[in-house]
Amino acid sequence: MSRTEQRALHLLTTRTAAYYLHAGITKADLVLTERGRTALEHLLRIGEEQPK
């Protein structure tokens, strides 16, 4: 996968996770909230592991 494709996938995943978190908070849905929070935390951990 090219660097550009990796970046696009990361952005799409981040957007989806943020959507889940927002929808969960808005609808008071604990499953969506936790799904969004977990996905964003995972993305942060991956970002910290990436060489700079």
Secondary structure, DSSP 8 states (H G I E B T S, - for coil): --HHHHHHHHHHHHHHHHHHHHHHHHHT-HHHHHHHHHHHHHHHHHHHHS--
